[in-house]
Amino acid sequence: MSWLVTKYLITAAMVVLISELAKRSDKIGGLVAALPLVTILTLIWLYVEKQPTEKLANHAWYTFWYVLPTLPMFLVFPSLLIRYDFWLSLLACAILTLFCFIALSWCLQKFGINLL
């Protein structure tokens, strides 16, 4: 139980650190947020918990493919936010990401990569 609490505290601290950095500097906050900290932490947790190497490798592999359809959101969100409410902009970006994911998944199937 204490291991689980430790994992939660370290992971939550990373999110708080990034949000605090973002308050002070857009550039530094964006840079740190762009780092794959959650993925690195996940890989560490999986390794420490003695998960098979294949599980760690698969996690990294799928993370790569799942990040790609999120990238357009970061380009579209700022322009939507200028014109619309925060929540509406966020919802529109979530829908855009979903469509990008479906399109990427469909394209990758032709190369034998199944994301679903």
VOMI-569175 format. One line per field, with one value per residue: residue number from 1; residue in three letters; chain; y, x, z of N, C-alpha, C in turn. Coordinates in Angstrom, 1 decimal, padded with zeros to 4 digits. Each point is the difference from the previous one (the first is absolute). Layout:
% residues N
nr <- (NUM	...)
rest <- (Ala	...)
kette <- (A	...)
n.Y <- (Y	...)
n.X <- (X	...)
n.Z <- (Z	...)
ca.Y <- (Y	...)
ca.X <- (X	...)
ca.Z <- (Z	...)
c.Y <- (Y	...)
c.X <- (X	...)
c.Z <- (Z	...)
% end
This chain:
% residues 116
nr <- (1	2	3	4	5	6	7	8	9	10	11	12	13	14	15	16	17	18	19	20	21	22	23	24	25	26	27	28	29	30	31	32	33	34	35	36	37	38	39	40	41	42	43	44	45	46	47	48	49	50	51	52	53	54	55	56	57	58	59	60	61	62	63	64	65	66	67	68	69	70	71	72	73	74	75	76	77	78	79	80	81	82	83	84	85	86	87	88	89	90	91	92	93	94	95	96	97	98	99	100	101	102	103	104	105	106	107	108	109	110	111	112	113	114	115	116)
rest <- (Met	Ser	Trp	Leu	Val	Thr	Lys	Tyr	Leu	Ile	Thr	Ala	Ala	Met	Val	Val	Leu	Ile	Ser	Glu	Leu	Ala	Lys	Arg	Ser	Asp	Lys	Ile	Gly	Gly	Leu	Val	Ala	Ala	Leu	Pro	Leu	Val	Thr	Ile	Leu	Thr	Leu	Ile	Trp	Leu	Tyr	Val	Glu	Lys	Gln	Pro	Thr	Glu	Lys	Leu	Ala	Asn	His	Ala	Trp	Tyr	Thr	Phe	Trp	Tyr	Val	Leu	Pro	Thr	Leu	Pro	Met	Phe	Leu	Val	Phe	Pro	Ser	Leu	Leu	Ile	Arg	Tyr	Asp	Phe	Trp	Leu	Ser	Leu	Leu	Ala	Cys	Ala	Ile	Leu	Thr	Leu	Phe	Cys	Phe	Ile	Ala	Leu	Ser	Trp	Cys	Leu	Gln	Lys	Phe	Gly	Ile	Asn	Leu	Leu)
kette <- (A	A	A	A	A	A	A	A	A	A	A	A	A	A	A	A	A	A	A	A	A	A	A	A	A	A	A	A	A	A	A	A	A	A	A	A	A	A	A	A	A	A	A	A	A	A	A	A	A	A	A	A	A	A	A	A	A	A	A	A	A	A	A	A	A	A	A	A	A	A	A	A	A	A	A	A	A	A	A	A	A	A	A	A	A	A	A	A	A	A	A	A	A	A	A	A	A	A	A	A	A	A	A	A	A	A	A	A	A	A	A	A	A	A	A	A)
n.Y <- (-001.2	-000.1	-001.1	-000.4	000.3	-000.6	-000.9	000.0	000.1	-000.9	-000.8	000.2	-000.2	-000.9	-000.3	000.0	-000.6	-000.7	-000.1	-000.2	-000.8	-000.5	000.1	-000.4	-001.0	000.6	000.5	000.3	000.5	000.6	000.4	000.2	000.6	000.4	000.1	-001.1	000.9	000.0	000.0	000.9	000.7	-000.1	000.2	001.0	000.4	-000.2	000.7	001.0	-000.1	-000.1	000.9	-000.9	-000.2	-001.1	000.0	000.2	-000.9	-000.8	000.3	000.0	-001.2	-000.4	000.4	-000.5	-001.1	000.0	000.3	-000.6	-000.7	000.1	-000.1	-000.3	-000.6	-000.2	-000.3	-000.8	-000.5	000.6	-000.4	-001.2	-000.1	000.6	-000.9	-001.1	-000.5	-000.1	-000.3	001.0	000.8	-000.3	000.1	001.1	000.3	-000.4	000.6	001.1	-000.2	-000.2	001.0	000.7	-000.4	000.2	001.2	000.3	-000.5	000.6	001.1	-000.2	-000.2	000.9	000.4	-000.5	001.3	-000.8	001.2	-000.5)
n.X <- (000.8	001.1	000.3	-001.3	000.1	001.2	-000.5	-001.1	000.8	000.9	-001.0	-000.7	001.1	000.1	-001.2	000.1	001.2	-000.5	-001.1	000.9	000.8	-001.1	-000.3	001.2	000.0	-000.6	001.2	000.4	-001.2	-000.1	001.2	-000.2	-001.2	000.8	000.7	000.4	-000.3	-001.3	000.4	000.9	-000.9	-000.9	001.0	000.3	-001.3	-000.2	001.1	-000.3	-001.2	001.2	-000.5	-000.5	001.2	-000.7	-000.5	001.2	000.5	-001.1	000.2	001.3	-000.2	-001.0	000.8	001.1	-000.7	-000.3	001.2	000.3	-001.1	000.8	001.0	-000.9	-000.4	001.3	-000.3	-001.1	000.4	001.2	-000.2	-000.4	001.0	000.6	-000.7	000.2	-000.9	000.6	-001.2	-000.5	001.0	000.0	-001.3	000.1	001.0	-000.9	-001.0	000.7	000.4	-001.3	-000.3	000.9	-000.4	-001.3	000.3	000.8	-001.0	-000.9	000.8	000.2	-001.3	000.1	000.7	-001.1	-000.3	-000.4	-000.6	-001.0)
n.Z <- (000.0	000.8	-000.7	000.1	001.3	000.0	-000.8	000.7	001.1	-000.5	-000.5	001.1	000.6	-000.9	000.1	001.3	-000.1	-000.9	000.7	001.1	-000.7	-000.5	001.3	000.2	-000.9	-001.0	-000.3	001.3	000.3	-001.2	000.2	001.2	-000.3	-001.0	001.1	-000.4	001.0	-000.5	-001.2	000.3	000.7	-001.0	-000.9	000.8	000.1	-001.3	-000.2	000.9	-000.7	-000.6	-000.7	-000.9	-000.6	-000.4	001.2	000.5	-000.9	000.3	001.3	-000.2	-000.6	000.8	001.0	-000.7	-000.3	001.3	000.1	-001.1	000.3	001.1	-000.9	-000.9	001.1	000.1	-001.3	000.2	001.1	-000.2	-001.2	000.5	000.9	-001.1	-000.7	000.7	000.8	001.2	000.6	-000.7	000.2	001.2	000.0	-000.7	000.9	001.0	-000.6	-000.2	001.2	000.3	-000.9	000.5	001.2	-000.3	-000.5	001.1	000.8	-000.8	000.0	001.3	000.0	-000.9	001.1	000.4	000.3	001.0	000.1	-000.6)
ca.Y <- (001.2	001.2	000.1	000.6	001.4	000.6	000.2	001.1	001.3	000.4	000.3	001.3	001.1	000.4	000.8	001.3	000.7	000.5	001.1	001.1	000.5	000.6	001.3	001.0	000.2	-000.8	-000.8	-001.1	-000.9	-000.8	-000.9	-001.1	-000.8	-000.8	-001.2	-001.2	-000.3	-001.0	-001.2	-000.4	-000.5	-001.3	-001.0	-000.3	-000.8	-001.4	-000.7	-000.3	-001.0	-001.2	-000.4	-000.5	001.0	000.2	001.0	001.3	000.3	000.2	001.3	001.0	000.0	000.5	001.4	000.8	000.1	000.7	001.5	000.6	000.7	001.1	001.2	001.1	000.7	001.1	001.1	000.5	000.5	001.4	000.8	-000.1	000.7	001.4	000.3	-000.7	-000.3	-001.0	-001.3	-000.3	-000.3	-001.3	-001.0	000.0	-000.7	-001.4	-000.6	000.0	-001.0	-001.3	-000.2	-000.3	-001.4	-001.0	000.1	-000.6	-001.4	-000.5	000.0	-000.9	-001.4	-000.4	-000.4	-001.1	000.5	000.1	000.7	-000.4)
ca.X <- (-000.8	000.8	000.5	-001.0	-000.1	001.2	-000.2	-001.0	000.6	001.0	-000.7	-000.8	001.0	000.5	-001.1	000.0	001.2	-000.2	-000.9	000.6	000.9	-000.8	-000.5	001.2	000.6	-000.7	000.9	000.5	-001.1	-000.2	001.2	-000.1	-001.2	000.3	000.9	-000.8	000.2	-000.9	000.4	001.2	-000.4	-000.7	001.0	000.7	-000.9	-000.1	001.3	000.2	-001.0	000.5	-000.8	000.9	000.6	-000.9	-001.0	000.6	000.3	-001.3	-000.5	000.7	-000.4	-001.4	000.0	000.4	-001.1	-001.1	000.4	-000.2	-001.3	-000.2	000.8	-000.8	-000.7	000.8	000.0	-001.4	-000.5	000.2	-000.9	-001.4	-000.1	-000.2	-001.3	-001.0	000.1	001.0	-000.5	-000.4	001.3	000.5	-000.9	000.2	001.3	-000.1	-000.7	001.1	001.0	-000.7	000.0	001.4	000.3	-000.7	000.7	001.3	-000.1	-000.4	001.2	001.1	-000.5	000.6	001.4	000.0	000.1	-001.4	-000.1	-001.2)
ca.Z <- (000.0	000.0	-001.3	-000.8	000.5	-000.5	-001.5	-000.2	000.4	-000.9	-001.3	000.2	000.2	-001.4	-000.6	000.7	-000.4	-001.4	000.1	000.6	-001.0	-001.0	000.5	000.1	-001.3	-001.1	-000.7	000.8	000.3	-001.2	-000.2	001.0	-000.3	-001.2	000.3	000.3	001.4	000.5	-000.6	000.7	001.4	-000.2	-000.3	001.3	000.9	-000.6	000.2	001.4	000.4	-000.6	-001.2	-001.0	-000.9	-001.2	000.5	-000.1	-001.4	-000.6	000.5	-000.7	-001.4	-000.2	000.4	-001.2	-001.0	000.5	000.1	-001.4	-000.3	000.9	-000.4	-000.6	001.1	000.5	-001.0	-000.2	001.3	000.2	-000.9	000.4	001.3	-000.2	-000.5	000.7	001.4	000.3	000.0	-001.4	-000.7	000.5	-000.5	-001.5	-000.2	000.3	-001.2	-001.0	000.4	-000.2	-001.4	-000.4	000.4	-000.9	-001.3	000.1	000.2	-001.2	-000.9	000.4	-000.2	-001.3	000.2	001.0	001.4	000.6	001.2	000.8)
c.Y <- (001.3	000.3	000.8	001.5	000.8	000.3	001.2	001.3	000.5	000.5	001.3	001.1	000.5	000.9	001.4	000.8	000.6	001.1	001.3	000.7	000.8	001.4	001.0	000.2	-000.9	-000.9	-001.2	-001.0	-000.9	-001.0	-001.2	-000.8	-000.8	-001.2	-001.2	-000.5	-001.1	-001.4	-000.6	-000.6	-001.3	-001.1	-000.4	-000.8	-001.4	-000.8	-000.4	-001.1	-001.3	-000.5	-000.5	001.1	000.3	001.0	001.4	000.5	000.4	001.4	001.1	000.1	000.6	001.5	000.9	000.2	000.8	001.5	000.7	000.7	001.1	001.3	001.1	000.8	001.2	001.2	000.7	000.7	001.5	000.9	-000.1	000.8	001.5	000.3	-000.5	-000.2	-001.1	-001.4	-000.5	-000.3	-001.3	-001.2	-000.2	-000.7	-001.4	-000.8	-000.1	-001.1	-001.4	-000.3	-000.2	-001.4	-001.0	000.0	-000.7	-001.5	-000.7	-000.1	-001.0	-001.5	-000.5	-000.5	-001.1	000.4	000.3	000.7	-000.3	-001.4)
c.X <- (000.9	000.7	-000.9	-000.2	001.2	-000.1	-000.9	000.6	001.0	-000.6	-000.7	001.0	000.5	-001.1	000.0	001.2	-000.2	-001.0	000.5	001.0	-000.7	-000.5	001.1	000.5	-000.7	001.0	000.6	-001.1	-000.3	001.1	-000.1	-001.2	000.2	000.9	-000.9	000.1	-000.9	000.4	001.3	-000.3	-000.7	001.0	000.8	-000.9	-000.1	001.3	000.2	-000.9	000.2	-000.9	000.9	000.5	-000.9	-001.1	000.5	000.2	-001.3	-000.5	000.6	-000.4	-001.3	-000.1	000.4	-001.2	-001.1	000.3	-000.3	-001.3	-000.4	000.6	-000.8	-000.8	000.8	000.2	-001.3	-000.5	000.2	-000.9	-001.5	-000.2	-000.2	-001.4	-001.1	000.3	001.1	-000.5	-000.5	001.2	000.6	-000.8	000.3	001.4	000.0	-000.6	001.0	001.0	-000.6	000.0	001.4	000.5	-000.6	000.7	001.4	-000.1	-000.4	001.2	001.0	-000.4	000.6	001.4	000.1	000.2	-001.4	000.0	-001.2	-000.1)
c.Z <- (000.0	-001.4	-001.0	000.3	-000.5	-001.4	-000.2	000.4	-001.0	-001.3	000.1	000.2	-001.4	-000.6	000.7	-000.4	-001.4	000.0	000.6	-000.9	-001.1	000.4	-000.1	-001.4	-001.0	-000.7	000.8	000.4	-001.2	-000.3	001.0	-000.3	-001.2	000.2	000.4	001.4	000.5	-000.6	000.7	001.3	-000.2	-000.2	001.3	000.9	-000.5	000.3	001.5	000.5	-000.8	-001.2	-001.1	-000.9	-001.2	000.4	-000.1	-001.4	-000.7	000.4	-000.7	-001.5	-000.2	000.4	-001.2	-001.0	000.6	000.2	-001.3	-000.2	001.0	-000.4	-000.6	001.0	000.5	-000.9	-000.1	001.3	000.2	-000.9	000.4	001.3	-000.1	-000.4	000.9	001.5	000.1	-000.2	-001.4	-000.9	000.4	-000.6	-001.5	-000.3	000.3	-001.1	-001.2	000.2	-000.3	-001.5	-000.5	000.3	-000.9	-001.4	000.0	000.1	-001.3	-001.0	000.4	-000.2	-001.4	000.0	001.1	001.4	000.4	001.3	000.8	000.4)
% end
